[in-house]
Amino acid sequence: MKVFHGVTEARELSGCALALGNFDGVHLGHQALFAEARRHGTLVAALTFQPHPGKVLQPEMAPKLITLLPRKLELFESLGLDAAVVQPFTREYARMSPRDFEASLLDVMGARHLVVGHDFTYGAARGGTVDTLREAAAARGAQVHCVEPVTVDGLVASSSKVREYILEGRVSAAQRLLGRPFDLEGTVVRGQGRGRGIGFPTANVDTQNELRPAAGVYAIRVRFREALQAPWLPGVANIGVKPTFGINEVTIEAHLLDYSGDLYGRELRVEFLERLRAEHRFGSVAELVGQIKRDVEAARVVIARASE
């Protein structure tokens, strides 16, 4: 998949079918836009913005991102897109008139099929709508295709709902809207070594991901970043402050089941399958060890079911 850094670099996409949006999370609603674009073009692309417009226009209220740009682009490619246009978003760009925005896509890029969600707006003060975009496209012999919201059991798949579920620790609910488990990536760094001391060595995952599940214990699957086609490794993760040991810093620690080897410095992708329990303070290390053993068995059941 080719990546263009801005509309003006993407002239070779002339005639393409172009899906428009922020696409944070690349959930089922976004995937429906890509599927619609594939129905109308042999060259299919997505236009997204970097950084997220909210971080420029209302930084104090900007949402935590579900997917950082590298992961977003990887998901685009996995869904069959031929190209991605990453448009730098600045305050100056936000002041672009709807007419100039239309011209950038239809004249500069030469897109012939634009695919948007039902509530798509664009241009300064969000003055452009699906109807005005459709008029601008028709005047140039192009078409706009509007995709209705995707629902799962009556609930609309949206980035805000996915974000809400993850922050609540409801990762299995988020998975239903994403169409895949929520994941994050990070590098294994040295921790306190307490897990190894009680018989459950853990990988302390240092991640740049903005969004992390609520504190608790989770059934997970892990792959090494350099071997993403390899089989998943089952595991259990704890997100929290380790209250039994009086540690206040929030960490993500993953214990890989049936695995031995040096993990320090390795990059991992961690998929969160199900929250097993909330974080608790135990009266003794022995009580904690007993609970971890139960967590491991519960995780094995969840992971086996996910692998079916």
N, C-alpha and C positions, 0 to 999 in steps of 0.2 A: 504494500500500500504506500502510495506517495503522500508526503506531507508538505503542504504549502503554508508558508508563514505570511498570511494575508491575502486578501482578494486579488490585489494587483499582481501577485506572483502566480496566480492560478488561471491565467488565460488559456492554457492548453486544455483546460477542462470544458472548453466551449462545446455546447450541445449536451452537457451532462444533465442528469437528474440529481438535484441537490436538496438534501434534508437540512433544515435550519433549526438550531436550538442550542441550549447550553449543554444538554445531555449529561448532567451530573448523575452518575450511577449507571447510566446506560441500561435503564430498566425496561420492562416489557412495553411500556408506552413508547419509548424511544425506538425500540426494536421494530415496532409497528410502522414507524415513519421510514425506517430503512427498507423494510419489506415493500412498502408502497413505492419508494424510489426505484427499487429493483424492477418493479412492474412497468416502469415507464422509460427506462434508459439502459443502454448497454454499458455506459460509463456512469458509475454511481459514486457520489461523494457526500460528505457531511461538512457543514460549516459550523464551527463552534468558536467560543470566545475565551481568551486567556489574558488576564485573569477573569474569574467569574465577575460579571457586571456588578453584582452586589458588593464586592470587595472594593470597587472603585467609587460607586455612587453612595453606598451606605455602609462603610467598613465596620462601624460599631454594631451593625445588625446583620452582617453577612453570615450566611450559613456555613457550617463546617462541611467541607466537601466530602462526598462519598467516595469519589475516585479522583486521584490526582491525574494530571494530563498524560503522563506516560502510560498509565494503566487504561485510561480512557481510549487512547489511540490503539492500544493493543486490542481492546474489546471491539473497536470499530473494525479492525482488520479481521478479527475472528468472525465477524458477522457479514463478511463478504464485501465490504466497501473497497472501492478502488483507490480512493483518495480522501484526504481530510484537509480542510482549509482551517487553519488556526488563526483567527483574526485577533490581533492585539486590541484589547479593549482599554481605552483611555477616556478621560473626560471630554477630550476633543472629539473622539469618535462618537461618544454618546450624544453630542450636539448635532450630529449629522441629520439633515432633514430626511423625512421619509422618501422624497423623490430621489435624493442622492443615494440613499441606501438601495432603492430599487434599481437605479442605473448601475451601481457597482456590481450587482449580481447578474442583471439581464444584459447590460451593454459591455461592461469591462470583462466579466467572466464569460458571458454568453450562455448562461444556464438556460435550458429550455423547459425544464420541469422543476418546479419548486414544491417541496413537500413540507408542510407545516402542521402543527397542532391546531386545534379549534380556537384556542385563545391566544394565538401568536400575535404579538405587536412588535413594532420596530420604529426606529428613528427617534428624533428629539421628542421628549415628553410622551413617548409611546404613541405618537400621532398616527402611525401606520397600522392598519388592521388587515385581516385576511381579505376583506373586500377590496381595499385599496390596492393591495398587492396583486389581487386577481385582475383588476382593471389595468394595472401597469403591465402585467405579463401579456394580457390579451392584445394590448396595443402593439406588442412586439412579436406577436405570433407564438408566444410561449404559454405555458399552462401552470396553474397552481392547483395542487391537490391537498385537500384538508383532511386530516385523519382524526377521527373521533377518539375520545379517551378509551384506554384499555382498562377493563375492570376485571378483578379477580374476586369471586364470591361477592360481587356487588360493591367492592371497594376499588376506587380509581388508583391505578398505578401512577404514583407521582414521586418526585425526588423528596419532597417534604415529608411524605408519609414513610418512605423508606428510611429517611434520616431519623424520624421520630421512633420508629421501631428499633433501630440499632441503638439509639441512645437509651432506650428502655431495656436493652438486653434481649429483645424479642427477635433474635436473629433468624429463627425459622420462619417467622412471619415476613421479615424483610426478604427472605429468599423467595417467597411466593411472588413478590412484586418485581424482584430483580430477574427472576428466571434462572438464578444460579445463587450459590451461597455468597454472602458478603465476605470479602477478603481484604487483607492488608499485607503490606510487605515491609520488611525491616532487616536489619543486620543484627546478628547475635553478638552481644557484648558481655563482658564479665559482670556478674552480679556478686551477691554475698556468699554464694556457695551453700546456702542453707538446704536447698533441695537435695543436693548430692549427699549432704550430711545425714538426711533422714531416709535415704534410699530411693529418692525420686529426683534425679538430676533434671534441671530445667534449663531451657535456653531463654535468656533474657533478651527479648526482641525490642530493639530500638527502632522505632518507625517514624517516618515523616508524615504518615497519614493524619489528616486532621480529625477524622471521625473514628471513634473507638467505641466498642460496645460498653454497656454499663458494667460496673464492678460485678464480679461473679466468676463462676467456674463453667467452662464451656467444653463441649466435645468439638474437636477440630480435626482438620486434615492439613498436612504440610507438604510442600515441595520445595526443593532447592531452586533458587532463581536460575541457576545455570543448567537446570535439567527439568524444565517445566513439562516435558512430555513423559517423564518417568512416573511410575506409580505413586499415588499419594501415600504418605506415611501417617498413620493414625496417631492421635495425641489428645491431651487434655491441656487446656490453658487456664491460667488464673489471671484475671485482671483485677488489680486492686492494690491495697497498701500493706498486705500481710499483717493483719492486726494481731495475730497470735505472737508475732515476733516484735511488735511495737514499731513497725516500719511505716512511715507516713507517706513516702513517695509512691505515686501510682506507677506500677510496672505491668508489663505483659510478659508472663513467663509460661513457656510451653514445655510440657513433658512429652517426649515422643515415646510411644509404646513400642516395646520390642526393638529398640534401636540403641546401638552403642557406637560411639565415635566422637571425635572432636568437632564441635559446632562453632567454636569461636571464630568470628570474622565472616561466617557464611551468611549469604542473603537468603531469606526464606519468604515464601508466600504462605500465609496462614488463612485457611478457610474456616469460618465459624458456622458450625452446623446446628448446634442447639445449646441453650443455656441449661446447665444441669442444676445449679443452685446459686443462691446469693452468697456473698462473702460473709464468713462468720469468724468470731474470735473463739478459739477453743481453750479449754482449761489447762491443757497440757499438750506437749508435742505428741505424746502417744495417742491422744484423741484425734489430733490432726492427721496423723499417719493412718489411723483407722478409717477416717472419712475419705482420705485420698484414695485408699484402696477401693472404697465403694464408688468413688467418682470414676476411677479407671474402668471398673466393670460396667458402669452405666454408659460410659463413653463408647466402649466396645460395641454395645447394643446399638447405639445411635449410628455409629460409623458403619457397622455392618448393614444396617437398613438403608443408609445413604448410598451404599455401593451396589445395592441390588439392581 
